[in-house]
Amino acid sequence: MDGVIVNRKVLVADAIDRSAVDLLEKAGFRVDLRPGISAEELESVIGGYDVLLVRGRTKVTAKVIERGVPVLKVVGRAGVGLDNVDLEAAARHGVKVLNTPESSTESVAELVIGLMIAVARKIAWCDRQVRGGRWPKSEAMGVELAGKTLGVVGYGRIGRRVAEIAYAMGMKIVAYDVIPIPEEVLAKAGAKLTSLEEVLRTADIITLHVPLTPETRHLINASKLEMMKPGAIIINASRGEVIDEEALYTALKNGRIAGAGLDVFEKEPPTGSKLLELDNVVLTPHIGAQTLEAQEAAATMLAKKVIEAFASTSS
Ligand code: NAD
């Protein structure tokens, strides 16, 4: 390993899988573990570190970055979203920002399949009934996924993986994206790329995999829900704000939409949300990437990217 890495210091400010620390130490970095460090403490110590590693908890504000430079060179986020990093401030001060968007694809895709089955077979509702001493077999009538059409909105990393698994389960796939998707990628899931309107009108289950942008905020609103097949199911493991929750509540309440599986919410946790009152909704606490494998992959990928960043600047 490049000997120049010897005096570099890394501050780990969130609970990041141990594999990152092992890799960095092996490469010659000195790593300080301070998961749970307060914002004030972070601001006072950051000036002594070349690298700051976080997950979603720590807010890497402009102030943190200003206090960090000139020693601070790299901010690494184990995971996808960079909402907690002030990217503009980082760019202004020449601080490189690294993340690992590839690390959670499989875990999120599997959760989405789980939510689809949970909603289609009323698994969470049945669990509540049986625990309450009831045995409501006839009301628990569900639907199969095989033979149904899955509409994938956003055909990136996660969207395509969901499509591939669903295709293997016998589903037909229709997809919508704003960028062209190569034929060979679509072929892996027998997917047909079409307009958003056609996806909404033809799919039995819609799953959302777009990033949150000004264009995707409330992409699914009352009029889009109205386009969906009566009795359709909607799954969201992208970002809560992609759905207008008020409109979704109304569509679920009046039965226009049969059910929803939600891992993300407009406000997290969704305390006081009317969605919590509904039986035909399965809710999870933003656990898409919450698997041992995804956390380890995020840590390992991030550590490798940090090592690479210093290796390339010091050679
Ligand atoms: P990605 O960048 O690989 O794919 C996103 C796709 O959406 C791209 O193909 C892009 O062209 C498309 N897109 C962008 N704007 C669009 C629009 N207006 N209409 C249609 N398509 C549009 O991202 P990914 O890794 O697949 O992640 C997808 C989403 O999942 C993101 O919102 C991400 O934040 C979220 N996510 C959630 C969890 C979780 O814990 N639930 C974990 C990881 C990622």
Residues whose N, C-alpha, C, O or C-beta is under 5 A from the ligand:
A	BS01	NAD	V80 P101 S104 V108 G154 Y155 G156 R157 I158 G159 Y176 D177 V178 I179 H209 V210 P211 L212 E215 T216 A237 S238 R239 D263 H286 I287 G288 A289
